[in-house]
Amino acid sequence: MRQLVKCKKLNIRILVLGVFVMALMTLVSARGDIAKDRFHEAREAFVERKKLKSPLSDIDLKTAIEIQDLLMLDVAAEFGSTAGYFQALTPGGRPLLGVLLENMFTSTGATVVASNSADLQLAPAWVLRLGSINSTTVSQASEVDDLASITSELIPAVLIRDDLMGEPNSEAITSQTAVNLGIRYVVMGHPISLSGHGGLQAVSGTLNATLLDRDGVALSEGDRLTPDGARVSLLIRKIAGGLKARGRQLRANDLIILGSAGPVAVLNDSPRVVGRFEAGAETRKIVLAIRPE
């Protein structure tokens, strides 16, 4: 009798365990289907340069990052491999990380193409090229005391992004991440070497970046390397930590943008946009044009 009871209890436990496993498999499968659907939505928005049909609010940030990584692999044939990263913050202070691919970069004098379905967002920016110091490469960035000292160049740039958000929500970090923040172009000027005395620290308090329209009216202006004045070393360390969690690492010659240097301006058609940049005694100029798709 006792043996029969024990047998029945064992059968019940096996049944409960089986139901649990089946439910778990169904959940994982459902998550996979959702992630697959959201990837196709994110890819369509990024590749076709049109707004998301709906916010990707039914996925978590981890899944959004997986979608972003898959998207970067998917578009590598057109945009090239990873060349750097763009660190941004939402108005509420939540971090965003975009991937910069090789063919997103172009130089002063470029004509960029706007989208018919999404606004083009422009902002002045400073690009940092990472190098090495004392034989310590940036792959070990989290172990370096002064990370700002491993920057070799400061490069003026105009960061251009597609606004792919289907509805205004600046805190929609899963949607922004999945579409790689809509990054489309980075128009760069001539670099400023940081190998001299004082390096980045010597010029960081003297920066100014201004975007002007065809009539010379200011579109955007800022006087900082980072939007909120945060320390460069702290932000690079955060990027290194976030990449480590993804199984990646910073590398020598990576190009890093630590946020827009000025407010975002929307401009979808212009025969001439001028960026004027100052860093200590150095001045740079970027000229570009925007034409409709």
N, C-alpha and C positions, 0 to 999 in steps of 0.2 A: 504493500500500500504506500509506504513511505517512498519507495523507489518510483512508483507511478507519479506521486505528487512532484518529486524532484524532476522527473522527466517532463511533466507538464510545465513546470516553472522554467525549465531550460528552453523548452519550445517557445514559450511566451517571450523570453528574453531574446531568442534568436529572431522571432517575428518582429519585435520592437526594433531591434538593431537593423534588421533588413529594411523596415519602413523608413528608419532614420537615414540610412545610406541612400535609399532611393530618393528621399526628399532632398538630401544634400546634393546628389547628382543632378536632380531636376533644377535646383537653385543655381548650381554652377553652370548648367547648360543654358538656363534662362539668362544669367549674367553674360554668358558668352554671346548669346544672340543679341542682347541689348548692345553690348560693346561692338559687335560686328555692324549692327545697324547704325550706331552712332559714328563709327569710323567712316562708313560710306557717306553719311551726312556731312561730316567734317571735311572729307576729301572733296566732295562736290563743291562745298563752299569755298575751300582754299584754291582748288584748281580752276574752277569756273569763275572765281572772284565774285561771288554773290553771297548775300546774307544767308545765315542759317535759317531754315524754315521754322525752327523752334529751338528754345534754349536746351542745351544738353544737361538738364538738371536731374536726370534720373541715373547719373553715373557719379562715382566718387572721384576724387582728385587722382588717386592711383590709376584708375582706369583711363582718365583723361590723359595722363602722362603716357600710358601705354599707346593710346591712340595717336598722340603727338609723335612718339618715336616711330610708330609704324608709318605715319604720314610722311615723315622725313625720309624714310627708306623708299617709300613709294614714288616720291617726286625727285629722287636723287639723279635720275637720268637727265632731267631738265635743269635742276638747280645745283647739282654737285653734292659733295660731301660736306660734313660739318666743318665750319671754319671758326666758329665762336658762338657767343651767347649774348642775349639781351636780357638784362635784369630790370624788371619794372615793378611798380607797386600800384595797387588799386587805390582810389581815393580813401578807402578805409584802412589802408596800410597792409593789405594782404599781398604777399609776394607772388610774382609771376615770372616765369622763365621761358624765353623764346630761344629757338635754335637759329643761328645764322649760317646759311649755306653759301658755298663758294660763289655761285653765280647770282646771288642777291646783290653782290658788291659791284659797283661801277664807279667811274671817276667823274670829276667835274667836267662839264660840257655835255653830259648825257641828256637824252630826251627819254623821259619815262612815260609809260602808257597808263592812263587812268582806266578804271572799270566802268562799264555802263550800269552796273548793278550795285556797286558799293562805293561809298565816299572814300576819297584818298586823304589820308591823314599825314601831315608833314610836321616834323619837329627837328630843331637843331640838336646835335648830339656830339659827344666826344667819344672816340673809340680808343681803347687802350690795347696795345699789342704786348702780349706777355713774352718775357724772355727768361733769363736765368741769372742767378747770382751765386757766387761761391760754389759753382758746380751743383747747386741745388736746382733741379728743374721744377717747373710749375706743377708737375704731376704730384709733387710733395707739398703743394701749396698750403695745406692745412697745418703743416709743421713749421712754416716760416713765420718768424715773429713780425716782420714788416713786409707784408705782401705787396704794398705799393712800390717797394724798391725793386721788384722783379719786372716792372713794366719798362719796355725799351722805347716805345713810341707813343705819342699822343697825336691822334689823327682827327681833324675836324670832319664832320659828316652831317648829312641830312638823312634822317631815318624816315622811311615812307612805308606806311602800313595801309592795308585795306580794312575798312570798318565792316567786319563780317557779322556783327551782332544783329540778330533779327529784331531785337527790341532793346531799348536803352536800359542796361543794367551793368554798371561799371564794376560790380562785385561778382559777376558771373565768371569765377575763375576756372570752372571746369570747361565752359564753352570757349573761353579765351585760350586756355591751354591746348585744347583739342585742335584748334585751327592755327596753332603756333602764333598767336597774337596778331594774325593777319599780316605778318612781316612780308614785304614784297621787294623793296629796294633799300640799299644803303649807298648813298652817293658820297664818295669820300674826296677830300682835298689832299694837298701835299702834307706828309707827316712832319711832325716836330720831334726831333730826337730828344730823348730824356737821358742820354748817356753822360751829359755834362754835369757840372757841380750842382748838387741839390736835387737833381732829378725831378720827379713829379711834384714833390713838395715845394720846390722853388717856384713853380708856375701855378699851382692849384688855387692860390688866392688872387690871381690876376686874370682869371678867365672871363671871357664875354663871348656870347654867340647870339647872332641876330639873323632872322630870316626876313627878307624884304620881297614884296611883290613887284610887278613890272613898273609900277608907278613910284617905287621907293617907300611905300608904306610898310611899316613893320607888321609882320604876321605873327612873329613869336620872338621872344628874347629871354635870355637867362644868363646868370653870371656864376654858375656852379658846375662842377663836374658831375655831381649827383643831385637829383631834384630836391632832396631834403637835407643836404649837407652832411649826409652820413659818411663816415670814414671809408675810404677806398678799400683799405685792408680788411675791414669788417665785411664789406659787401663781397669781395672776392672770396673770402673764407666761407661765406654763406653759399656762394655759387659752387665752390669746391665740395662743400658738404652735401648739397643737393644732388650734384652729379655723382658723388660716391654712392649715394643711395640708389641711383639708377644703374650702377655698374660702370660709370664713366669717370673720366678724370680730365682736369685741365692739362693742356699740353703747351710746350713752347710754341710761340707764334700764334696762339689762339687770339682772336679779336674779341674784346669784351666791351659792351656798352652798358654802363651802370645807370640807365634811365635816361629819359629825354632831358636836354639841358634847358628847355623852355616849353611853354604850353603847346598843345597840339593845335594845328591850324588845318582846316579843311579846304582843299583846293583841287578841283577836278580838271581845270583847263587853264593854262597860262603859258604864254610864249617865253616867259623869263621869270625865274625865281633866283634870288641872290642870297647866299649865306655869307656873312662876314664874321670872322672868328679872330679872337685875340687871346694870346697866352704869353704873358710877360712882354718881351720885346718882339715876339713873333706875331705876324698877322697872316691870315689865310683867307682865300675867297673861293667860294663854290658857286658855279652857275649851272642851272639846269632848266629844262623846259618840260612842260606837261602837256600831252595831247590826249584827246579823247580816244577811246578804244575803237 
